[in-house]
Amino acid sequence: ALPPPAVLRLVEAVGLPGCGLTQLDLAHCYVLDAGAAAVAEALQGNTTLVRLGLGYCGISSRGAGALFSTLERSNSTLTNLSLAANVLGDGGGLILSRVLEANSVLTEVDLTRTVVGEVGVQAIRRSLTSNSSLTSLGALDTLPIAVGTRSSVEWYLRNNAAAAVAAAAEALSNWRWREGMLRLLPADEARLHRELLMEQDAVTRLGVTAREAERERAQAAAMLEVVVTRNAELVDTVADLQARLAYTAEGRGGALTPSEG
C-alpha cells in the first residue's frame, strides 16, 4: 500500500488536464471516506480512467455516495469499479441503484463483502430493469441477501452480458463488411467514405444518448405522477378519517344529552 501523501498526489494527478491514466488500483490503501471524496472530485475532470480499484479501503456509504454522485452526473468513461470489502451497507446499495438508472457506461461494480443487504440489493435489482450495461456486481453470495434476490439479480446481469456480447459481435461483423467494401474503392474515395461513416457513427451515438435522456425524463415524470397520485390519495384518506372522527364525536355528544337531562 502507498503512504497517504503519495496516494493524495496520485489522486490529484488523475484530475489534471492531460492525464492519460486508464487504470488506477488503490486497493488496501485505506483511503477512507475523505480519500474517496478526493477520488470523486478528481474523476469530475478525468476523461481517460476506465478501471478504478478501491477495495479494502475503509470506505462507508458516505464515501461511496461521493463516488456514485460523480458517476451519475459528470463522468462518462469509468467502466469498472471495485469497492470490495468496504462496509457500504444498504445505504450504499440504494445510492448505487440511483446511479444505475442514469449511468449507461458502468459494466462492472464489485460489491463483494460490502454488507449491502436485502433492501439495497432489491433497489439495485429494480434499477436493472432499465439498465442494460451492467454485467457484474462481484460475488453476490458474500452479501446477506435471500437466494431468490441473488438469482433475480444474476438473471438481469446475465442478460446484459449476453446482449453486450451479441452487440460486440454485430459491430465487428459490420466493421469487417464496411472495411471490405472500402478496399474496393480508390484510396482517396475510400478515405472520404470512411470519414463520412465515422461522422454517421457519431451522430448515431448522439441519437442513442438523446433517447436515453428522453427515457430518463419519462421515468422521472412517471415517478412524479405516482408521487402526486399517492399524495392525493393520502389527503383524501386523511380527510375521510377526520370526517369519521367528527361524526363519531357528534354521535357521542348526542348520546350523552338524554342522560344529562
C-alpha positions in Angstrom: 0.0 0.0 0.0 1.1 3.5 -0.7 1.6 6.0 2.1 -1.2 8.6 2.4 0.8 11.6 0.9 1.7 9.5 -2.2 -2.0 8.4 -2.6 -3.1 12.0 -2.4 -0.7 13.2 -5.0 -1.6 10.3 -7.3 -5.3 11.1 -6.9 -4.7 14.8 -7.6 -2.9 13.9 -10.8 -5.9 11.9 -12.1 -7.9 15.2 -12.2 -5.2 17.2 -14.0 -5.7 18.1 -17.7 -3.8 15.8 -20.0 -3.8 12.8 -17.6 -3.7 9.7 -19.7 -4.0 7.2 -16.9 -6.6 4.4 -17.8 -6.3 2.2 -14.7 -5.8 3.0 -11.0 -5.7 0.4 -8.2 -5.7 1.8 -4.7 -6.8 -1.4 -3.0 -5.6 -1.8 0.6 -4.5 1.9 0.7 -7.2 2.6 3.3 -8.1 6.0 1.8 -11.3 6.2 4.0 -14.3 8.4 3.1 -12.1 11.5 2.7 -9.9 9.8 0.2 -13.0 8.5 -1.7 -14.3 12.1 -1.9 -10.9 13.2 -3.3 -11.1 10.5 -5.9 -14.6 11.6 -6.8 -13.5 15.1 -7.3 -10.6 14.1 -9.5 -12.9 12.0 -11.6 -15.0 15.0 -12.5 -12.2 16.3 -14.7 -10.9 12.9 -16.0 -11.8 11.5 -19.4 -9.4 8.5 -19.6 -9.7 6.4 -16.5 -11.7 3.2 -17.2 -10.8 0.9 -14.2 -10.7 2.0 -10.6 -9.9 -0.3 -7.6 -10.9 0.9 -4.1 -11.2 -2.4 -2.4 -10.3 -2.8 1.3 -10.1 1.0 1.7 -12.3 1.6 4.8 -15.0 3.4 2.7 -18.5 3.7 4.0 -21.8 4.6 2.2 -20.8 8.2 2.7 -17.6 7.9 0.6 -19.3 5.6 -1.9 -22.0 8.3 -2.2 -19.5 10.9 -3.3 -18.1 8.5 -6.0 -21.5 7.5 -7.2 -22.6 11.1 -7.4 -19.8 11.8 -9.8 -20.5 8.8 -11.9 -24.1 9.8 -12.1 -23.5 13.4 -13.2 -20.1 14.2 -14.6 -18.0 11.1 -15.5 -18.8 9.0 -18.6 -15.6 6.9 -19.1 -15.3 4.7 -16.0 -16.5 1.2 -16.7 -15.0 -0.9 -13.9 -15.2 0.0 -10.2 -14.2 -2.2 -7.3 -15.5 -1.4 -3.8 -14.9 -4.9 -2.4 -14.7 -5.4 1.4 -15.9 -1.8 2.2 -18.8 -1.6 4.6 -21.3 0.2 2.3 -24.5 -1.4 3.7 -28.0 -0.8 2.3 -27.3 2.9 2.1 -24.5 2.3 -0.5 -26.8 -0.1 -2.4 -29.6 2.5 -2.6 -27.3 5.2 -3.9 -25.8 2.8 -6.5 -29.3 1.9 -7.7 -30.0 5.6 -8.5 -26.7 5.8 -10.4 -27.5 2.7 -12.5 -30.7 4.4 -13.6 -28.7 7.2 -15.2 -25.3 5.7 -16.0 -25.1 3.6 -19.1 -21.3 3.2 -19.1 -20.5 1.1 -15.9 -20.2 -2.6 -16.8 -18.7 -3.9 -13.5 -19.1 -2.8 -9.9 -17.6 -5.2 -7.4 -19.7 -5.3 -4.2 -18.1 -8.4 -2.8 -18.3 -8.4 1.1 -19.7 -4.9 1.2 -22.6 -5.8 3.6 -25.2 -4.5 1.2 -28.4 -6.2 2.4 -31.8 -7.1 1.1 -33.1 -3.5 0.9 -30.0 -2.3 -1.1 -29.9 -5.2 -3.5 -33.6 -5.1 -4.1 -33.2 -1.4 -5.1 -30.3 -2.4 -7.4 -32.5 -5.2 -8.9 -35.2 -2.7 -9.8 -32.7 -0.3 -11.4 -31.5 -3.2 -13.6 -34.9 -3.3 -15.3 -33.9 -0.2 -17.2 -30.1 -0.6 -17.2 -28.6 -2.7 -20.0 -24.8 -2.0 -19.4 -24.0 -3.5 -16.0 -22.9 -7.2 -16.3 -21.3 -7.9 -12.9 -21.7 -7.0 -9.2 -18.9 -9.2 -7.9 -19.6 -12.2 -5.6 -23.2 -11.7 -4.6 -23.1 -14.9 -2.5 -21.0 -12.9 0.0 -23.9 -10.5 0.7 -26.6 -11.0 3.4 -29.4 -11.4 0.9 -32.0 -14.0 0.1 -31.2 -16.7 -2.5 -34.2 -15.6 -4.6 -33.0 -12.0 -4.7 -29.5 -13.1 -5.7 -30.9 -15.3 -8.5 -33.0 -12.5 -9.8 -30.2 -10.0 -10.0 -27.9 -12.6 -11.6 -30.5 -13.2 -14.3 -30.6 -9.5 -15.2 -26.7 -9.4 -15.3 -26.5 -12.5 -17.5 -29.0 -11.0 -19.9 -27.0 -7.8 -20.1 -23.7 -9.7 -20.6 -25.3 -11.8 -23.4 -26.7 -8.6 -25.1 -23.2 -7.0 -24.8 -21.5 -10.0 -26.5 -24.1 -10.0 -29.3 -23.7 -6.3 -29.8 -19.9 -6.5 -30.0 -20.2 -9.4 -32.5 -22.6 -7.4 -34.6 -20.4 -4.3 -34.5 -17.3 -6.4 -35.5 -19.2 -8.0 -38.4 -20.4 -4.6 -39.6 -16.9 -3.2 -39.4 -15.4 -6.1 -41.4 -18.1 -5.7 -44.1 -17.5 -2.0 -44.2 -13.7 -2.3 -44.5 -14.1 -4.9 -47.2 -16.3 -2.7 -49.2 -14.0 0.3 -48.8 -11.0 -1.7 -50.0 -12.7 -1.9 -53.4 -12.6 1.9 -53.8 -9.7 4.1 -54.8 -7.7 5.3 -51.8 -8.9 8.9 -51.8 -12.5 7.9 -52.2 -12.2 5.2 -49.5 -10.7 7.8 -47.1 -13.6 10.2 -47.7 -16.2 7.4 -47.3 -14.5 6.3 -44.1 -14.7 9.8 -42.7 -18.3 10.1 -43.6 -19.1 6.8 -41.9 -17.3 7.9 -38.8 -19.5 11.0 -38.7 -22.6 8.9 -39.2 -21.5 6.7 -36.2 -21.0 9.8 -34.1 -24.5 11.0 -35.0 -25.9 7.6 -34.1 -24.3 7.6 -30.7 -25.7 11.1 -30.1 -29.1 9.8 -31.0 -28.8 7.0 -28.6 -27.7 9.4 -25.9 -30.7 11.6 -26.6 -33.1 8.6 -26.5 -31.6 7.6 -23.1 -32.1 11.1 -21.8 -35.7 11.1 -23.1 -36.3 7.7 -21.4 -34.9 9.1 -18.1 -37.2 12.1 -18.3 -40.2 9.9 -19.0 -39.2 7.7 -16.0 -38.9 10.8 -13.8 -42.3 12.1 -15.0 -43.9 8.7 -14.3 -42.4 8.7 -10.8 -43.7 12.2 -10.2 -47.1 11.2 -11.3 -47.1 8.3 -8.9 -46.0 10.5 -6.0 -48.7 13.1 -6.8 -51.4 10.4 -7.0 -50.3 8.8 -3.7 -50.2 12.2 -2.1 -53.8 12.9 -3.3 -54.9 9.6 -2.1 -53.3 10.3 1.3 -55.1 13.7 1.5 -58.4 12.0 0.7 -57.8 9.3 3.3 -56.9 11.9 6.0 -60.0 14.0 5.1 -62.2 10.8 5.3 -60.7 9.9 8.7 -61.2 13.4 10.0 -64.9 13.3 8.8 -65.4 10.0 10.6 -63.8 11.3 13.8 -66.1 14.4 13.7 -69.1 12.2 13.1 -68.2 9.8 15.9 -67.6 12.8 18.2 -71.0 14.2 17.4 -72.7 10.8 17.9 -71.1 10.5 21.4 -72.2 14.0 22.2 -75.8 13.2 21.2 -75.8 10.1 23.2 -74.8 11.9 26.3 -77.6 14.5 26.1 -80.5 12.4 27.4 -78.6 11.2 30.4 -77.6 14.7 31.2 -81.2 15.7 31.1 
